């Protein structure tokens, strides 16, 4: 029996999340993650895009920020997911 990978893009977090950084990477670390938009496997030690979102939490210091990282296979997927 054949299994097909079905993917629904990761939803954008709520309005309290702010895009902090979007950049192209040639290497981030070893491993694989799914593109947040199209679901294709993205090798994190190869060309890809990363997006970091931040949200303030009701506390002080470093614990006052929550971070979430999204991975994308292409600039087109970044744009599609962002809009």
N, C-alpha and C positions, 0 to 999 in steps of 0.2 A: 504494500500500500504506500502510495506517495503522499508525503505531507508537504503542503505549501505554507510558506511563512506569510501570514497575513499581518499587515501593519496598519495601524491607525496612528497618525502623527501624535506626538506628545502634545497635550494641550498647553497653551501658554499659561503660566501661573497668573493669579489674580492681579488686580490693578495696583496692589501695594508692592509689587515687584518692579524694579527698575533695571533696565539693561545697563550694566556697568562697563562691559567690554565685549567687542566682537573682533576677532582677528583670525588671520590665516596662520596655520601651523604647518611646519614641515616635520616636526617631531614634538610630541607633548610627553608621552610616556609609552611604554610597551602596553599592548592590549588592544581590544576591539570594543567598540560601542556601536549602538544603532544610531543612524541619522534621525534626529528628532522630527524631521519632516517626512522623509520617504521610507525610512526603515532599513535601508541598505546597510550592510556591515561596513563600518569605518575603522580602518587600522589607524590607531592613534600614534603610531610611529611613522606615518606617511602623511602626505598632504591632506589637510582637512581644515574645517573652520570650527572654532570654539566660541561660545557665547556664555558670559557670566552674568547672572542676574543677582541683585542684592535686595534684601528686604530688612528694614529696621524692626527690631524686636523691642518690646518694652523693658529694657534693662540697659545697663551702661557698659562701657568697655568693649572689647572684642566680641564678647558674647551678645552684644547689642545688634550684631549683623548676622543675618542668615544668608548663605550663598547657595546658588544652584547653577550647575554647569550643564549646558546643552552642546551636543556635538552634531555637526552637519557635514555632509559629503561634498557640498559645493556652495558657491555663493548664491546660486539660484535657489537652493533649498533654504538658505538663511532668509532670503527675501520673501519667499513664499510663506514660510512659517511666521515671519514677523508681521505680515500684512494680513 
